[in-house]
Amino acid sequence: MSIKQRRMAKGWTQEDLSLHSGLSTRTIQRVERGEKVGAETLKCLAAVFAESTSTLQKELMMTVHIENKSNELPLTQLEKKALEQVKELIDDNDSTQLLSIERKAIKHAKNLLSKLKRS
């Protein structure tokens, strides 16, 4: 789950996350855009979301890698939008509320994204 999705799940604005984390709103914006995150920033965010720094780091690296790769591919606007929706589905995956076909679609999307990551 991305930092933005974690923030939104709590119903927070970027300013709210800034207050809770002690980071500037500008830093929150940079993190959500996928820019490089320093160790102290990562520690602050991990504390706010009660998550390990290594988990957040992995998520941030995967998000940036996928976005960079998808930006290199010759995708149409519709394909880019579909890719973004798939990433949201994967991040929000609650298997108890999904139909079988949705679980299969998410599994297929994960396979495609892992292939994209390796390329």
N, C-alpha and C positions, 0 to 999 in steps of 0.2 A: 504494500500500500504506500502510495507516495505521501510526502509531507503535506501536500495540499489536501489530499483525501483524508488524512488523519485530522488535519485542522478542521476541515468541513464537517467531519463526522462528529466533532465536538460542538459544532455550531459556532465556531470562532471565525472572526475576521482575521486578516493578517495583523492588524493592530492588536487584537486580543492575544494572538500567539506571541507577539512581540512583548507584551506585558508579562505574560506567564513565563516566558523563556529568558527574559532579560536581554534579548537580542533586538537590534534595530529593525524597524519595518523594512528598511532597504535590504537588510541581510535576509529576512524572510522571503522577500521578493526574489532575491538572487538564488536562494536555495530552491524555491519552487520553479524557477526557470531552468534548473539543472546545472547551475554554475558550480565551480569547485567549492567544497565546503571544508573549512578548517576544523581541526580537532576540538577546539573549544566550542565552536558552533554546534558541532555534532553532539558533544556532551550535553549542552544546554537542551537541545531538542530531544535527546534520549531521555533526559530527566523528566521533561514535560509529558512525554508520551509513555513513560514507564516502559521503555524498550531498551535493549542493549545497543551500544554504539555500533557494534559489529553488524547487527541486523539492519540498522538504519543505513550504514555505509554500503552494505550489499544492495539494498533496495535503491539507493541513490545511484550507485554505479550502473545497475541494470537499466534503470530508467534513462540515464544519460546515454548509455551504449545503444539501446534500442532506438531512441530518438535520433541519435547521430546516424545510425545505419539507415533508418527509414527516410531521413532527409537526403541520403546519398542515392536512394533508389528512385528510378523514374516513375513515381506514383502520381496518379490523378488526384484531384482534390477529394473525390468520393472515396478513393482507396485510403487516403490519409485519414479521412474522417472515420472510416470503418476500422482502421488500425487503432485509432484512439479509443473508439468504443470497445473494441476487444480488450485493450489494456485495462479499461475501467471495469469490464466484466471480470477479468482475471483478478484484479485487485479486490473487488467487492464480492468475490466468490463465496457464497454461503450455500453449500450443497443441499442443505435441507429445504431450501426454497426454490430449487431449480428443477426443471423438467429433465427427463433423460436426454432429449435432443439438445437442450442447452448445455448439459454437462459434456456431451460429445463435441459440441461446437467449441467449448472452452478448451477441452483436451486437444483438439485439432489446432486451435489458435496457439496454445502453449508450444506445441511441436513446431509450428511455423516460426514463432518468435525465437525458439532455441536455435533453429537453423539460421535465422537472420543474425542472431548473436554470434554464431560461429563463423559467419562469412566475413 
